Amino acid sequence: MQTAVITGGSSGIGQSAAVELAKRGVSVIVSYHGNPDGGLETVERITKDGGTAVALPLDVGRTGTFASFKDAVADVLRDWDRTSLDYLLNNAGVGQQPVMFEDTTESLFDQMLGVHLKGPYFLTQTLLPLIANGGAIVYTSSTSALPNTHPEPGYSVYASMKGAQLVLVRYLAKELSSRGIRVNAVAPGVTRTRLGDDAFARYPELIPPIAARTALGRIGEPDDLGKVIAFLLSPDATSITAQTLEASGGYDL
Protein backbone atom coordinates (compact mmCIF):
# COMPACT_ATOMS: atom_id res chain seq x y z
CA MET A 1 0.00 0.00 0.00
CA GLN A 2 1.34 3.43 -0.97
CA THR A 3 0.70 6.44 1.25
CA ALA A 4 0.60 10.21 0.77
CA VAL A 5 0.33 13.41 2.79
CA ILE A 6 -1.45 16.29 1.09
CA THR A 7 -1.53 19.71 2.76
CA GLY A 8 -4.54 21.86 2.02
CA GLY A 9 -6.59 18.80 1.13
CA SER A 10 -9.94 20.14 2.26
CA SER A 11 -10.91 21.74 -1.05
CA GLY A 12 -9.79 22.71 -4.52
CA ILE A 13 -6.59 21.33 -5.98
CA GLY A 14 -5.58 19.46 -2.82
CA GLN A 15 -8.92 17.71 -2.56
CA SER A 16 -8.86 16.74 -6.23
CA ALA A 17 -5.31 15.42 -5.94
CA ALA A 18 -6.30 13.36 -2.89
CA VAL A 19 -9.28 11.83 -4.69
CA GLU A 20 -7.21 11.10 -7.80
CA LEU A 21 -4.43 9.43 -5.80
CA ALA A 22 -6.99 7.36 -3.91
CA LYS A 23 -8.38 6.13 -7.24
CA ARG A 24 -4.88 4.80 -7.90
CA GLY A 25 -4.86 2.86 -4.65
CA VAL A 26 -2.92 5.36 -2.51
CA SER A 27 -3.96 5.80 1.13
CA VAL A 28 -4.14 9.52 1.82
CA ILE A 29 -3.63 11.80 4.82
CA VAL A 30 -5.04 15.25 4.09
CA SER A 31 -4.51 18.32 6.21
CA TYR A 32 -6.99 21.13 6.71
CA HIS A 33 -6.90 24.55 8.35
CA GLY A 34 -10.05 26.54 8.99
CA ASN A 35 -12.18 24.13 6.99
CA PRO A 36 -12.64 20.91 8.98
CA ASP A 37 -15.87 20.14 7.12
CA GLY A 38 -13.92 20.20 3.88
CA GLY A 39 -11.39 17.77 5.30
CA LEU A 40 -14.18 15.40 6.29
CA GLU A 41 -15.74 15.81 2.85
CA THR A 42 -12.49 14.74 1.21
CA VAL A 43 -12.30 11.68 3.44
CA GLU A 44 -15.93 10.79 2.73
CA ARG A 45 -15.46 11.11 -1.03
CA ILE A 46 -12.53 8.72 -0.87
CA THR A 47 -13.94 6.18 1.55
CA LYS A 48 -17.32 5.88 -0.18
CA ASP A 49 -15.43 4.66 -3.24
CA GLY A 50 -13.51 2.10 -1.18
CA GLY A 51 -10.39 4.15 -0.57
CA THR A 52 -8.56 4.95 2.66
CA ALA A 53 -8.15 8.48 4.00
CA VAL A 54 -7.70 10.46 7.21
CA ALA A 55 -7.93 14.21 7.81
CA LEU A 56 -5.64 16.00 10.27
CA PRO A 57 -5.48 19.67 11.31
CA LEU A 58 -2.42 21.67 10.29
CA ASP A 59 -1.54 25.35 9.99
CA VAL A 60 1.40 25.51 7.59
CA GLY A 61 2.08 29.04 8.76
CA ARG A 62 2.99 27.83 12.25
CA THR A 63 6.19 25.81 12.17
CA GLY A 64 5.94 25.12 15.90
CA THR A 65 3.10 22.68 15.22
CA PHE A 66 5.03 20.55 12.73
CA ALA A 67 6.54 18.11 15.22
CA SER A 68 3.12 17.19 16.59
CA PHE A 69 1.78 16.87 13.05
CA LYS A 70 4.61 14.47 12.23
CA ASP A 71 3.70 12.40 15.29
CA ALA A 72 0.05 12.31 14.19
CA VAL A 73 1.08 11.20 10.70
CA ALA A 74 3.29 8.47 12.18
CA ASP A 75 0.34 7.27 14.30
CA VAL A 76 -1.87 7.00 11.21
CA LEU A 77 0.85 5.13 9.35
CA ARG A 78 1.12 2.64 12.21
CA ASP A 79 -2.63 2.09 12.01
CA TRP A 80 -2.08 1.25 8.34
CA ASP A 81 0.84 -1.08 9.20
CA ARG A 82 3.24 1.32 7.55
CA THR A 83 6.28 3.18 8.81
CA SER A 84 6.87 5.49 5.87
CA LEU A 85 5.27 7.82 3.34
CA ASP A 86 5.63 7.51 -0.41
CA TYR A 87 4.38 10.93 -1.46
CA LEU A 88 4.16 14.48 -0.11
CA LEU A 89 2.17 17.26 -1.79
CA ASN A 90 2.88 20.72 -0.42
CA ASN A 91 -0.31 22.35 -1.61
CA ALA A 92 -1.74 24.47 1.22
CA GLY A 93 -1.83 28.14 0.37
CA VAL A 94 -3.54 31.46 0.86
CA GLY A 95 -4.50 34.01 -1.77
CA GLN A 96 -4.18 37.76 -1.63
CA GLN A 97 -6.04 40.70 -3.05
CA PRO A 98 -3.95 42.86 -5.40
CA VAL A 99 -1.69 45.15 -3.39
CA MET A 100 0.77 47.41 -5.16
CA PHE A 101 4.41 47.23 -4.13
CA GLU A 102 4.42 50.62 -2.42
CA ASP A 103 1.39 49.62 -0.32
CA THR A 104 2.65 46.16 0.67
CA THR A 105 2.86 45.74 4.43
CA GLU A 106 5.35 43.70 6.39
CA SER A 107 2.41 41.76 7.81
CA LEU A 108 1.28 40.66 4.34
CA PHE A 109 4.86 39.80 3.40
CA ASP A 110 5.30 37.67 6.52
CA GLN A 111 1.98 35.88 5.92
CA MET A 112 2.92 34.96 2.33
CA LEU A 113 6.41 33.96 3.42
CA GLY A 114 5.12 31.71 6.20
CA VAL A 115 2.47 29.90 4.21
CA HIS A 116 4.15 29.62 0.82
CA LEU A 117 7.87 29.25 1.59
CA LYS A 118 8.92 28.93 5.23
CA GLY A 119 6.08 26.54 6.08
CA PRO A 120 6.51 24.16 3.13
CA TYR A 121 10.30 24.29 3.55
CA PHE A 122 10.30 23.21 7.18
CA LEU A 123 7.32 20.88 6.88
CA THR A 124 9.21 18.95 4.20
CA GLN A 125 12.24 18.91 6.47
CA THR A 126 10.12 17.65 9.38
CA LEU A 127 8.46 14.88 7.38
CA LEU A 128 11.57 13.86 5.45
CA PRO A 129 12.54 11.05 7.86
CA LEU A 130 9.14 9.47 7.14
CA ILE A 131 9.46 9.67 3.35
CA ALA A 132 10.59 6.39 1.82
CA ASN A 133 13.56 6.10 -0.47
CA GLY A 134 12.26 6.33 -4.01
CA GLY A 135 9.40 8.57 -2.93
CA ALA A 136 8.23 11.82 -4.50
CA ILE A 137 7.46 15.38 -3.45
CA VAL A 138 5.42 17.96 -5.35
CA TYR A 139 4.93 21.66 -4.63
CA THR A 140 1.89 23.52 -5.94
CA SER A 141 3.36 26.75 -7.26
CA SER A 142 1.83 29.22 -9.75
CA THR A 143 2.24 30.50 -13.28
CA SER A 144 2.72 33.92 -11.67
CA ALA A 145 6.26 32.75 -10.89
CA LEU A 146 7.13 31.70 -14.45
CA PRO A 147 9.25 33.91 -16.70
CA ASN A 148 6.93 33.42 -19.68
CA THR A 149 3.90 34.86 -17.85
CA HIS A 150 3.29 38.60 -17.97
CA PRO A 151 3.44 40.03 -14.44
CA GLU A 152 0.14 41.23 -13.02
CA PRO A 153 0.49 44.41 -10.92
CA GLY A 154 -0.32 43.88 -7.26
CA TYR A 155 1.05 40.38 -6.77
CA SER A 156 4.75 40.98 -6.14
CA VAL A 157 4.70 39.22 -2.75
CA TYR A 158 2.68 36.16 -3.77
CA ALA A 159 4.62 35.63 -6.99
CA SER A 160 7.98 36.10 -5.25
CA MET A 161 7.19 33.34 -2.74
CA LYS A 162 5.95 31.02 -5.47
CA GLY A 163 9.12 31.74 -7.44
CA ALA A 164 11.23 30.86 -4.42
CA GLN A 165 9.40 27.51 -4.29
CA LEU A 166 10.64 26.73 -7.79
CA VAL A 167 14.24 27.36 -6.76
CA LEU A 168 13.72 25.17 -3.70
CA VAL A 169 12.40 22.36 -5.90
CA ARG A 170 15.61 22.28 -7.95
CA TYR A 171 17.87 22.24 -4.90
CA LEU A 172 15.85 19.60 -3.07
CA ALA A 173 15.81 17.45 -6.21
CA LYS A 174 19.61 17.52 -6.17
CA GLU A 175 20.04 16.94 -2.44
CA LEU A 176 17.45 14.17 -2.15
CA SER A 177 18.50 12.34 -5.32
CA SER A 178 20.85 10.17 -3.27
CA ARG A 179 17.73 8.62 -1.74
CA GLY A 180 15.93 8.37 -5.06
CA ILE A 181 13.37 10.97 -3.97
CA ARG A 182 12.01 13.02 -6.87
CA VAL A 183 11.00 16.64 -6.33
CA ASN A 184 8.88 18.61 -8.79
CA ALA A 185 6.41 21.48 -8.95
CA VAL A 186 3.18 22.07 -10.79
CA ALA A 187 2.32 25.61 -11.85
CA PRO A 188 -1.44 26.09 -12.19
CA GLY A 189 -2.87 29.01 -14.08
CA VAL A 190 -6.01 30.75 -12.90
CA THR A 191 -8.04 27.97 -11.27
CA ARG A 192 -11.48 27.83 -9.68
CA THR A 193 -10.63 27.27 -5.99
CA ARG A 194 -11.55 28.74 -2.59
CA LEU A 195 -8.55 31.09 -2.66
CA GLY A 196 -9.45 34.75 -2.70
CA ASP A 197 -12.59 34.10 -0.65
CA ASP A 198 -14.23 32.14 -3.48
CA ALA A 199 -13.79 35.10 -5.80
CA PHE A 200 -15.07 33.35 -8.92
CA ALA A 201 -18.24 32.20 -7.17
CA ARG A 202 -18.89 35.71 -5.91
CA TYR A 203 -17.79 37.54 -9.05
CA PRO A 204 -18.43 35.29 -12.07
CA GLU A 205 -17.92 38.27 -14.36
CA LEU A 206 -14.18 37.88 -13.72
CA ILE A 207 -14.08 34.60 -15.61
CA PRO A 208 -14.68 35.57 -19.29
CA PRO A 209 -11.73 38.03 -19.58
CA ILE A 210 -9.37 35.44 -18.06
CA ALA A 211 -10.73 32.68 -20.29
CA ALA A 212 -10.14 34.94 -23.29
CA ARG A 213 -6.42 35.10 -22.38
CA THR A 214 -6.19 31.31 -22.18
CA ALA A 215 -5.52 29.16 -25.24
CA LEU A 216 -8.10 26.54 -24.23
CA GLY A 217 -10.70 29.24 -23.64
CA ARG A 218 -11.53 28.50 -20.00
CA ILE A 219 -10.14 28.83 -16.50
CA GLY A 220 -8.67 25.81 -14.79
CA GLU A 221 -10.65 23.39 -12.65
CA PRO A 222 -9.25 21.57 -9.59
CA ASP A 223 -9.61 18.19 -11.31
CA ASP A 224 -7.32 19.39 -14.11
CA LEU A 225 -4.55 19.84 -11.57
CA GLY A 226 -5.38 16.78 -9.48
CA LYS A 227 -4.62 14.52 -12.43
CA VAL A 228 -1.34 16.30 -13.21
CA ILE A 229 -0.18 16.07 -9.59
CA ALA A 230 -1.11 12.39 -9.34
CA PHE A 231 0.96 11.77 -12.47
CA LEU A 232 4.01 13.62 -11.12
CA LEU A 233 3.87 11.67 -7.87
CA SER A 234 3.26 8.31 -9.56
CA PRO A 235 5.71 5.72 -10.91
CA ASP A 236 4.67 6.93 -14.38
CA ALA A 237 6.97 9.92 -13.77
CA THR A 238 10.01 8.08 -12.43
CA SER A 239 12.43 9.95 -14.71
CA ILE A 240 11.05 13.42 -13.93
CA THR A 241 12.68 15.49 -11.20
CA ALA A 242 13.69 19.14 -10.63
CA GLN A 243 10.97 20.22 -13.07
CA THR A 244 8.10 22.70 -13.00
CA LEU A 245 5.17 21.52 -15.09
CA GLU A 246 2.88 24.35 -16.17
CA ALA A 247 -0.77 23.30 -16.23
CA SER A 248 -2.57 26.48 -17.18
CA GLY A 249 -4.50 25.65 -20.32
CA GLY A 250 -2.15 27.95 -22.21
CA TYR A 251 -2.61 31.08 -20.13
CA ASP A 252 -1.05 34.20 -21.66
CA LEU A 253 0.07 32.43 -24.85
C-alpha positions in Angstrom: 0.0 0.0 0.0 1.3 3.4 -1.0 0.7 6.4 1.2 0.6 10.2 0.8 0.3 13.4 2.8 -1.5 16.3 1.1 -1.5 19.7 2.8 -4.5 21.9 2.0 -6.6 18.8 1.1 -9.9 20.1 2.3 -10.9 21.7 -1.1 -9.8 22.7 -4.5 -6.6 21.3 -6.0 -5.6 19.5 -2.8 -8.9 17.7 -2.6 -8.9 16.7 -6.2 -5.3 15.4 -5.9 -6.3 13.4 -2.9 -9.3 11.8 -4.7 -7.2 11.1 -7.8 -4.4 9.4 -5.8 -7.0 7.4 -3.9 -8.4 6.1 -7.2 -4.9 4.8 -7.9 -4.9 2.9 -4.6 -2.9 5.4 -2.5 -4.0 5.8 1.1 -4.1 9.5 1.8 -3.6 11.8 4.8 -5.0 15.2 4.1 -4.5 18.3 6.2 -7.0 21.1 6.7 -6.9 24.5 8.4 -10.0 26.5 9.0 -12.2 24.1 7.0 -12.6 20.9 9.0 -15.9 20.1 7.1 -13.9 20.2 3.9 -11.4 17.8 5.3 -14.2 15.4 6.3 -15.7 15.8 2.8 -12.5 14.7 1.2 -12.3 11.7 3.4 -15.9 10.8 2.7 -15.5 11.1 -1.0 -12.5 8.7 -0.9 -13.9 6.2 1.5 -17.3 5.9 -0.2 -15.4 4.7 -3.2 -13.5 2.1 -1.2 -10.4 4.2 -0.6 -8.6 4.9 2.7 -8.1 8.5 4.0 -7.7 10.5 7.2 -7.9 14.2 7.8 -5.6 16.0 10.3 -5.5 19.7 11.3 -2.4 21.7 10.3 -1.5 25.4 10.0 1.4 25.5 7.6 2.1 29.0 8.8 3.0 27.8 12.3 6.2 25.8 12.2 5.9 25.1 15.9 3.1 22.7 15.2 5.0 20.6 12.7 6.5 18.1 15.2 3.1 17.2 16.6 1.8 16.9 13.0 4.6 14.5 12.2 3.7 12.4 15.3 0.0 12.3 14.2 1.1 11.2 10.7 3.3 8.5 12.2 0.3 7.3 14.3 -1.9 7.0 11.2 0.9 5.1 9.4 1.1 2.6 12.2 -2.6 2.1 12.0 -2.1 1.3 8.3 0.8 -1.1 9.2 3.2 1.3 7.6 6.3 3.2 8.8 6.9 5.5 5.9 5.3 7.8 3.3 5.6 7.5 -0.4 4.4 10.9 -1.5 4.2 14.5 -0.1 2.2 17.3 -1.8 2.9 20.7 -0.4 -0.3 22.3 -1.6 -1.7 24.5 1.2 -1.8 28.1 0.4 -3.5 31.5 0.9 -4.5 34.0 -1.8 -4.2 37.8 -1.6 -6.0 40.7 -3.0 -4.0 42.9 -5.4 -1.7 45.2 -3.4 0.8 47.4 -5.2 4.4 47.2 -4.1 4.4 50.6 -2.4 1.4 49.6 -0.3 2.6 46.2 0.7 2.9 45.7 4.4 5.4 43.7 6.4 2.4 41.8 7.8 1.3 40.7 4.3 4.9 39.8 3.4 5.3 37.7 6.5 2.0 35.9 5.9 2.9 35.0 2.3 6.4 34.0 3.4 5.1 31.7 6.2 2.5 29.9 4.2 4.2 29.6 0.8 7.9 29.3 1.6 8.9 28.9 5.2 6.1 26.5 6.1 6.5 24.2 3.1 10.3 24.3 3.5 10.3 23.2 7.2 7.3 20.9 6.9 9.2 19.0 4.2 12.2 18.9 6.5 10.1 17.6 9.4 8.5 14.9 7.4 11.6 13.9 5.4 12.5 11.0 7.9 9.1 9.5 7.1 9.5 9.7 3.4 10.6 6.4 1.8 13.6 6.1 -0.5 12.3 6.3 -4.0 9.4 8.6 -2.9 8.2 11.8 -4.5 7.5 15.4 -3.4 5.4 18.0 -5.4 4.9 21.7 -4.6 1.9 23.5 -5.9 3.4 26.8 -7.3 1.8 29.2 -9.7 2.2 30.5 -13.3 2.7 33.9 -11.7 6.3 32.8 -10.9 7.1 31.7 -14.4 9.3 33.9 -16.7 6.9 33.4 -19.7 3.9 34.9 -17.9 3.3 38.6 -18.0 3.4 40.0 -14.4 0.1 41.2 -13.0 0.5 44.4 -10.9 -0.3 43.9 -7.3 1.1 40.4 -6.8 4.7 41.0 -6.1 4.7 39.2 -2.7 2.7 36.2 -3.8 4.6 35.6 -7.0 8.0 36.1 -5.2 7.2 33.3 -2.7 6.0 31.0 -5.5 9.1 31.7 -7.4 11.2 30.9 -4.4 9.4 27.5 -4.3 10.6 26.7 -7.8 14.2 27.4 -6.8 13.7 25.2 -3.7 12.4 22.4 -5.9 15.6 22.3 -7.9 17.9 22.2 -4.9 15.9 19.6 -3.1 15.8 17.5 -6.2 19.6 17.5 -6.2 20.0 16.9 -2.4 17.5 14.2 -2.2 18.5 12.3 -5.3 20.8 10.2 -3.3 17.7 8.6 -1.7 15.9 8.4 -5.1 13.4 11.0 -4.0 12.0 13.0 -6.9 11.0 16.6 -6.3 8.9 18.6 -8.8 6.4 21.5 -8.9 3.2 22.1 -10.8 2.3 25.6 -11.8 -1.4 26.1 -12.2 -2.9 29.0 -14.1 -6.0 30.8 -12.9 -8.0 28.0 -11.3 -11.5 27.8 -9.7 -10.6 27.3 -6.0 -11.6 28.7 -2.6 -8.6 31.1 -2.7 -9.4 34.8 -2.7 -12.6 34.1 -0.7 -14.2 32.1 -3.5 -13.8 35.1 -5.8 -15.1 33.3 -8.9 -18.2 32.2 -7.2 -18.9 35.7 -5.9 -17.8 37.5 -9.1 -18.4 35.3 -12.1 -17.9 38.3 -14.4 -14.2 37.9 -13.7 -14.1 34.6 -15.6 -14.7 35.6 -19.3 -11.7 38.0 -19.6 -9.4 35.4 -18.1 -10.7 32.7 -20.3 -10.1 34.9 -23.3 -6.4 35.1 -22.4 -6.2 31.3 -22.2 -5.5 29.2 -25.2 -8.1 26.5 -24.2 -10.7 29.2 -23.6 -11.5 28.5 -20.0 -10.1 28.8 -16.5 -8.7 25.8 -14.8 -10.6 23.4 -12.6 -9.3 21.6 -9.6 -9.6 18.2 -11.3 -7.3 19.4 -14.1 -4.5 19.8 -11.6 -5.4 16.8 -9.5 -4.6 14.5 -12.4 -1.3 16.3 -13.2 -0.2 16.1 -9.6 -1.1 12.4 -9.3 1.0 11.8 -12.5 4.0 13.6 -11.1 3.9 11.7 -7.9 3.3 8.3 -9.6 5.7 5.7 -10.9 4.7 6.9 -14.4 7.0 9.9 -13.8 10.0 8.1 -12.4 12.4 9.9 -14.7 11.1 13.4 -13.9 12.7 15.5 -11.2 13.7 19.1 -10.6 11.0 20.2 -13.1 8.1 22.7 -13.0 5.2 21.5 -15.1 2.9 24.3 -16.2 -0.8 23.3 -16.2 -2.6 26.5 -17.2 -4.5 25.7 -20.3 -2.1 28.0 -22.2 -2.6 31.1 -20.1 -1.0 34.2 -21.7 0.1 32.4 -24.8 
